[in-house]
Amino acid sequence: MTNRDTPIDIERALLNPADVFGEPANVVSAEGIDYETKIEILRRWGYDALELEVAEEENMANGEPSLLDAVVKALRALGVEPDILRRPPTKQGGV
Protein backbone atom coordinates (compact mmCIF):
# COMPACT_ATOMS: atom_id res chain seq x y z
CA MET A 1 0.00 0.00 0.00
CA THR A 2 2.93 2.31 0.42
CA ASN A 3 4.26 4.38 -2.44
CA ARG A 4 8.05 4.44 -2.66
CA ASP A 5 7.96 8.16 -3.59
CA THR A 6 5.91 9.13 -0.55
CA PRO A 7 7.52 9.11 2.90
CA ILE A 8 5.84 6.77 5.37
CA ASP A 9 3.91 8.41 8.18
CA ILE A 10 5.45 6.55 11.12
CA GLU A 11 2.90 7.79 13.66
CA ARG A 12 0.04 6.59 11.47
CA ALA A 13 1.85 3.29 10.85
CA LEU A 14 2.19 2.74 14.60
CA LEU A 15 -1.50 3.45 15.17
CA ASN A 16 -2.87 1.49 12.21
CA PRO A 17 -0.24 -0.62 10.46
CA ALA A 18 -2.74 -2.30 8.13
CA ASP A 19 -3.89 1.05 6.79
CA VAL A 20 -0.33 2.04 5.88
CA PHE A 21 1.21 -1.27 4.78
CA GLY A 22 -1.64 -3.58 3.76
CA GLU A 23 0.18 -6.70 4.91
CA PRO A 24 2.95 -7.41 7.43
CA ALA A 25 5.52 -8.44 4.79
CA ASN A 26 5.43 -4.87 3.44
CA VAL A 27 6.83 -3.60 6.73
CA VAL A 28 9.90 -5.79 6.31
CA SER A 29 10.63 -4.44 2.83
CA ALA A 30 9.74 -0.81 3.59
CA GLU A 31 12.48 1.70 2.93
CA GLY A 32 13.17 4.67 5.17
CA ILE A 33 12.17 2.94 8.41
CA ASP A 34 14.76 1.84 10.93
CA TYR A 35 14.95 -1.73 12.22
CA GLU A 36 13.58 -0.99 15.71
CA THR A 37 10.60 0.92 14.30
CA LYS A 38 9.76 -1.97 11.96
CA ILE A 39 9.75 -4.33 14.94
CA GLU A 40 7.52 -1.98 16.95
CA ILE A 41 5.07 -1.64 14.05
CA LEU A 42 4.89 -5.42 13.67
CA ARG A 43 4.46 -5.96 17.41
CA ARG A 44 1.58 -3.51 17.49
CA TRP A 45 0.09 -5.22 14.46
CA GLY A 46 0.47 -8.52 16.30
CA TYR A 47 -1.37 -7.12 19.30
CA ASP A 48 -4.18 -5.98 17.00
CA ALA A 49 -4.31 -9.47 15.47
CA LEU A 50 -4.52 -11.02 18.94
CA GLU A 51 -7.33 -8.62 19.84
CA LEU A 52 -9.25 -9.77 16.75
CA GLU A 53 -8.74 -13.40 17.74
CA VAL A 54 -10.13 -12.68 21.21
CA ALA A 55 -13.13 -10.90 19.65
CA GLU A 56 -13.67 -13.86 17.32
CA GLU A 57 -13.51 -16.25 20.27
CA GLU A 58 -16.18 -14.17 22.01
CA ASN A 59 -18.32 -13.99 18.84
CA MET A 60 -17.76 -10.26 18.48
CA ALA A 61 -15.65 -10.13 15.30
CA ASN A 62 -16.75 -9.27 11.81
CA GLY A 63 -15.22 -12.40 10.31
CA GLU A 64 -11.94 -10.65 9.48
CA PRO A 65 -9.08 -13.11 8.96
CA SER A 66 -6.32 -13.04 11.54
CA LEU A 67 -2.96 -11.79 10.34
CA LEU A 68 -1.10 -13.17 13.35
CA ASP A 69 0.76 -15.81 11.31
CA ALA A 70 1.83 -13.18 8.78
CA VAL A 71 3.04 -10.88 11.58
CA VAL A 72 5.06 -13.71 13.14
CA LYS A 73 6.58 -14.54 9.74
CA ALA A 74 7.50 -10.87 9.18
CA LEU A 75 9.10 -10.61 12.61
CA ARG A 76 11.11 -13.76 11.91
CA ALA A 77 12.22 -12.26 8.59
CA LEU A 78 13.70 -9.41 10.65
CA GLY A 79 15.48 -11.91 12.90
CA VAL A 80 13.06 -11.53 15.81
CA GLU A 81 11.64 -14.64 17.41
CA PRO A 82 8.23 -13.73 18.87
CA ASP A 83 7.61 -15.25 22.27
CA ILE A 84 4.08 -16.45 21.63
CA LEU A 85 4.46 -19.62 23.68
CA ARG A 86 4.97 -17.70 26.95
CA ARG A 87 2.02 -15.36 26.89
CA PRO A 88 0.89 -13.26 29.83
CA PRO A 89 -2.17 -14.47 31.70
CA THR A 90 -4.49 -12.39 29.51
CA LYS A 91 -6.13 -13.59 26.32
CA GLN A 92 -4.39 -10.88 24.33
CA GLY A 93 -0.92 -12.08 25.20
CA GLY A 94 1.83 -10.54 23.13
CA VAL A 95 4.19 -11.12 20.23
N, C-alpha and C positions, 0 to 999 in steps of 0.2 A: 504494500500500500504506500510505501514511502517513495518519494521521487528523489533521485540522486542529486538533482539540482537544487532542491529545497532543503534547508537545514532542518534537522529533526527537533521538534519542540520537546525537550527532555521532561519538563514538568508535566506536559500532557501525556507523554509516554509513561511516566510513572503512575499517573492517575488512571489511565485507561490504555494499557498496552495494545489491546486488540484493535482499538480505533486507529492507532498510529501504525502498527506493523502488520495487522491482518492475521499473521500466524507466528508462533514462537521462533521458527527457523529464521525469519527475517531479522530478528534481533541480533542473532549471531553474525549475520553477514552485513549488518548495517555499518556504514562508514561514518566517521565523525563522532562516535560514542566510545568512551573509554571502557576498558574491561570491567571495572567495578560497577559502572552504571549499567552495563548490559546484564550483569548478574542480578543487580537490584531490580531491574525491570522484569526479568524472568521470574524472580522470587515473588514479586507482587502479582504477576500473572498467575503463578502457581497457587497463591493464596486465593485469588479470584476463582480459579478452577476448583479448588477444594470447597469453597463456599457454594458453588453451583452443585457439586456432588452432595453436599449436606442438604441443600434445598430439594434436590431430586429425591433423596432418601426420605424426606419429610413431605413428599408430594406437593412441593411448592414451586417447582421449576417449570419452565416453559418448553421443556423438551430439547433444550440446547445441548449439543454434544460437549462432553468434557474435553478440554485441551490439556489435561494434566500430563498425559503420556508425552505429548509434543513438547511441553515445557521441560519435562525431565530430560528428554532427548537433547533439547537445545542447551540445557545446563551442562550436560555431559560433553557436548561438542565444545564447550568452553573450558572443559577440564574440571568441572565442579561436580562432585558426587552428592546429589541431594540426599538428605538423611530422612527418607520417608518411612523407614522401618521403625525409627524411634520417634514417634510423634508425641506431642504433649497430650495431656489427658482430655483435650477438647476434640470435638469432631473435626474441626478445621485443620488441626495439625499444622504442618509447615513443610516447606520444601527447601 
